[in-house]
Amino acid sequence: MTIIAKTELDVFPLNLGGNVFGWTADEATSFTVLDAYAEAGGNFIDTADSYGRGEDGSRGGRSEEIIGRWLAARGNRDRIVVATKVARMPGFEGLSASNIATAAENSLRRLGVDHIDLYYAHFDDPDVPLEETLGAFNELVTAGKVRYLAASNLSPQRVAESLAVSRREGFAEYVALQPHYNLVEREFESTYVPLLEREGMQALPYFALAKGFLTGKYRDRNARVEGPRAQGSLAYLDDRGERVLAALDRVAAAHETSVPAVALAWLAAQPTVVAPIASARTVEQLNGLLPMADLKLTAEELDDLTTASN
């Protein structure tokens, strides 16, 4: 376990992504994945109001509902750190004060909880003044409905502006960032790391396995693949991608562990990263991720992987 900087949240090194719940994993399967994660010591679940499809086929809400029913069935709310997001749910888009207030209440209801541990602005909303957005978030914190605030998909400039507004107005500040970052997507290092280091903030990267590419599952450039993210993962299968997979194979063999665990361990070892986000549709997939929690790569192995991805 490790504490997220600027918070009292003590979290497992693998942040379990809930985006598949109610999408590619039905409720029963989602429960088995959540059970296996908790049994392994996991306590940190990431979702969003827009994840999953409702029973009527509408987009959004289902992931939170499944997680909420699981928390209630297992009676483990006090042991689980729950993160969710606002701004992308159809009918509840954006970061206006009224939308944030309504969307938060809806998320609390679906999750069946009285507070959200980490609440993200899912995407920026340049049409709404930062004072309005951050004031609405601050009201949730003051009311005890949210413990901490974070941002996802905001530019470094907007994060810095948001922090400045919060400090000027005396609002609760963003404490963490959820960026797109992995072994084959490394723009984060030059764009966000300087800001996060300066502010003492940490990152919880999404697409930590590059849409599945860093699992090592996709290796044939001519293969016909299925699945909602398979085509996206094949976009990485070029000469550089093959070098990365070869390096992952070497390190995984040396530790007798899985390729995705190595990819996640590399990410967790990077400056400012506290707990990469990865999802699993099945317990078998989850079992390939969990070893990252105890996997310590040597400096030489980290350098080998970094060099391969340059």
C-alpha positions in Angstrom: 0.0 0.0 0.0 1.1 3.6 -0.6 -0.4 7.0 0.3 -1.4 9.3 -2.5 0.4 12.5 -1.9 -1.7 15.3 -0.4 -4.3 12.8 0.8 -4.9 10.2 3.5 -5.8 7.6 0.8 -3.7 4.4 1.4 -4.0 2.5 -1.9 -3.0 -0.7 -3.6 -0.3 -0.3 -6.3 -2.8 -1.5 -9.0 -5.8 0.8 -9.5 -8.5 -1.5 -10.9 -10.3 0.1 -13.8 -14.0 -0.3 -13.8 -14.6 0.8 -17.4 -15.3 -2.8 -18.4 -18.0 -3.4 -15.8 -21.3 -3.3 -17.6 -19.6 -3.1 -21.0 -17.4 -6.1 -21.8 -18.0 -7.8 -18.4 -21.5 -8.5 -17.2 -22.5 -8.1 -13.5 -21.7 -11.7 -12.4 -18.3 -11.6 -14.1 -17.6 -8.2 -12.7 -18.3 -9.5 -9.2 -15.8 -12.3 -9.6 -13.1 -9.9 -10.8 -13.8 -7.5 -7.9 -13.7 -10.4 -5.4 -10.4 -11.7 -6.7 -8.9 -8.2 -6.6 -10.0 -7.6 -3.0 -8.8 -11.1 -2.0 -5.4 -10.2 -3.4 -5.3 -7.1 -1.2 -6.7 -4.6 -3.7 -8.6 -1.7 -2.4 -8.7 1.0 -5.2 -11.4 1.0 -7.9 -11.6 3.6 -10.6 -14.8 4.2 -12.6 -16.9 7.1 -14.1 -20.5 8.0 -14.4 -20.2 7.5 -18.2 -18.9 3.9 -18.0 -21.1 0.9 -18.8 -24.5 0.8 -20.4 -27.8 0.9 -18.6 -30.3 -1.9 -18.7 -32.2 0.2 -21.3 -29.1 0.4 -23.5 -28.3 4.0 -22.7 -24.7 4.8 -22.2 -23.4 5.3 -18.7 -24.2 4.4 -15.1 -23.9 0.7 -15.2 -20.3 0.5 -13.9 -21.1 2.5 -10.9 -24.3 0.5 -10.2 -22.4 -2.8 -10.4 -19.6 -1.5 -8.1 -22.3 -0.2 -5.7 -24.1 -3.5 -5.6 -20.8 -5.3 -5.0 -19.8 -3.0 -2.1 -23.2 -3.6 -0.5 -23.1 -7.3 -1.0 -19.6 -7.6 0.5 -20.0 -5.0 3.2 -16.6 -3.7 2.5 -17.1 0.0 1.7 -14.8 1.2 4.5 -12.0 -0.9 3.0 -12.3 0.3 -0.6 -11.2 3.6 -2.1 -13.7 4.6 -4.7 -12.8 7.0 -7.5 -15.3 8.2 -10.1 -15.6 11.1 -12.6 -18.0 13.7 -14.0 -18.4 15.5 -17.4 -19.0 12.7 -20.0 -22.3 11.1 -19.0 -24.9 11.6 -21.7 -27.3 14.2 -20.5 -24.9 15.3 -17.8 -22.0 16.6 -19.8 -19.7 19.4 -18.8 -18.5 21.0 -15.6 -21.1 23.6 -14.8 -22.0 24.0 -11.1 -25.5 22.6 -11.6 -24.2 19.6 -13.6 -21.5 18.8 -11.1 -24.0 18.9 -8.2 -26.6 16.7 -10.0 -24.0 14.2 -11.4 -22.4 13.8 -8.0 -25.7 13.0 -6.4 -26.4 10.5 -9.2 -23.0 8.8 -8.7 -23.5 8.6 -4.9 -26.9 7.0 -5.5 -25.6 4.5 -8.0 -22.6 3.6 -5.9 -24.7 3.3 -2.8 -22.3 5.4 -0.8 -22.4 8.6 1.3 -19.1 9.9 -0.1 -16.7 9.5 -3.0 -13.1 9.2 -2.1 -11.6 10.7 -5.3 -13.7 12.7 -7.7 -12.4 13.6 -11.1 -13.1 16.3 -13.6 -13.2 13.7 -16.5 -12.5 16.2 -19.3 -12.0 20.0 -19.4 -15.0 22.3 -20.1 -13.6 25.6 -21.4 -17.1 27.1 -21.7 -17.5 27.2 -17.9 -15.4 29.6 -15.8 -12.9 27.7 -13.6 -14.3 29.6 -10.6 -17.7 28.0 -11.2 -16.4 24.5 -11.7 -14.0 24.6 -8.8 -16.5 26.3 -6.5 -18.9 23.5 -7.2 -16.3 20.8 -6.4 -15.4 22.7 -3.3 -19.0 22.6 -2.1 -19.0 18.8 -2.4 -15.8 18.6 -0.3 -17.2 21.0 2.3 -20.4 18.9 2.5 -18.5 15.7 3.0 -19.8 14.2 -0.2 -16.3 14.1 -1.7 -13.0 13.6 0.1 -10.5 14.7 -2.6 -10.6 16.2 -6.1 -8.5 15.2 -9.1 -8.3 16.0 -12.8 -8.2 13.8 -16.0 -7.5 15.0 -19.5 -6.8 18.6 -18.6 -3.8 20.2 -20.2 -0.9 21.2 -17.9 -1.8 24.8 -18.4 -5.4 24.2 -17.2 -4.3 22.2 -14.2 -1.9 25.0 -13.2 -4.7 27.6 -13.8 -7.1 25.5 -11.7 -4.6 25.3 -8.8 -4.1 29.0 -8.9 -7.9 29.7 -8.9 -8.4 27.3 -6.0 -5.7 28.9 -3.9 -7.0 32.4 -4.6 -10.5 31.5 -3.7 -9.7 29.1 -0.9 -11.2 26.1 -2.6 -10.2 22.5 -2.3 -7.5 21.8 -4.8 -6.9 19.0 -7.3 -4.6 16.6 -5.6 -3.8 14.2 -8.5 -3.9 13.8 -12.2 -5.2 10.9 -14.4 -3.2 11.1 -17.6 -2.7 9.0 -20.7 0.7 7.4 -20.1 2.3 4.0 -20.7 5.5 2.5 -22.1 4.6 3.4 -25.7 2.8 6.8 -24.9 5.4 8.9 -23.1 4.5 12.5 -23.9 3.4 12.8 -20.3 7.0 12.9 -19.2 7.8 16.2 -20.8 4.4 17.8 -20.5 3.1 17.0 -17.1 5.9 15.7 -14.9 7.5 19.1 -14.3 4.2 20.5 -13.1 3.4 17.5 -10.9 6.9 17.6 -9.3 6.7 21.3 -8.7 3.2 20.9 -7.1 4.0 17.7 -5.2 1.2 15.9 -7.0 1.0 12.4 -8.3 -0.4 10.6 -11.4 -2.7 7.6 -11.8 -2.3 6.8 -15.5 -5.0 5.4 -17.7 -4.5 3.1 -20.7 -1.5 1.8 -18.7 -1.4 -1.2 -21.0 -1.8 0.8 -24.3 -5.3 -0.6 -25.0 -4.0 -4.1 -24.5 -0.9 -3.9 -26.6 1.4 -4.1 -23.6 -0.1 -7.4 -22.5 1.8 -9.0 -25.4 -1.4 -10.4 -26.8 -1.1 -8.7 -30.2 2.0 -9.6 -32.1 1.0 -10.3 -35.7 0.7 -7.3 -37.9 -1.5 -9.2 -40.3 -3.8 -10.8 -37.8 -7.5 -10.2 -37.8 -8.5 -9.2 -34.3 -11.8 -8.8 -32.5 -12.8 -6.7 -29.5 -13.5 -3.0 -28.9 -9.9 -2.1 -28.4 -8.0 -4.6 -30.5 -7.6 -2.3 -33.5 -6.3 0.5 -31.3 -3.7 -1.8 -29.8 -2.5 -3.0 -33.2 -1.6 0.6 -34.0 1.4 0.2 -31.8 2.7 -2.9 -33.6 5.5 -1.3 -35.6 9.3 -1.7 -35.3 9.4 0.3 -32.0 6.5 -1.7 -30.6 8.2 -5.0 -31.4 11.3 -3.8 -29.6 9.2 -3.0 -26.6 7.6 -6.4 -26.6 11.0 -8.1 -26.9 12.2 -6.1 -23.9 9.1 -7.0 -21.9 9.6 -10.6 -22.8 13.2 -10.5 -21.5 12.3 -8.9 -18.2 9.2 -11.1 -17.7 11.3 -14.3 -18.3 13.9 -13.1 -15.8 11.3 -12.6 -13.1 9.1 -15.6 -14.2 6.1 -13.3 -14.3 3.7 -11.9 -16.9 4.3 -9.3 -19.6 1.6 -7.0 -18.4 2.9 -7.1 -14.9 6.3 -5.9 -16.1 4.7 -3.1 -18.2 2.8 -1.9 -15.1 5.8 -2.2 -12.9 7.8 0.0 -15.3 5.0 2.6 -15.2 4.7 2.4 -11.4 8.5 3.1 -11.1 8.3 6.4 -13.1 8.5 9.8 -11.4 5.1 11.0 -9.9 3.3 7.7 -10.7 1.5 6.2 -7.7 -0.9 3.6 -9.0 -1.4 2.7 -12.7 -5.0 2.0 -13.8 -5.7 -1.3 -15.6 -8.9 -3.2 -16.1 -9.7 -6.9 -16.4 -12.7 -8.6 -18.0 -11.9 -11.9 -16.4 -10.1 -13.3 -13.3 -7.6 -14.8 -15.7 -6.7 -11.4 -17.0 -6.6 -9.9 -13.5 -4.1 -12.7 -12.5 -1.8 -11.4 -15.2 -1.8 -7.9 -13.7 -1.6 -8.6 -9.9 2.1 -9.6 -9.8 3.0 -5.9 -10.5 2.2 -5.1 -6.9 5.3 -6.9 -5.6 7.5 -6.7 -8.7 10.6 -4.6 -8.3 12.6 -4.1 -11.5 16.3 -3.4 -11.4 17.7 -0.1 -12.7 19.1 -2.1 -15.7 15.7 -3.6 -16.5 14.0 -0.2 -16.3 16.6 1.2 -18.5 16.3 -1.7 -21.0 12.5 -1.1 -21.3 12.9 2.7 -21.5 15.5 2.4 -24.2 13.4 0.0 -26.2 10.5 2.5 -26.2 12.6 5.5 -27.3 
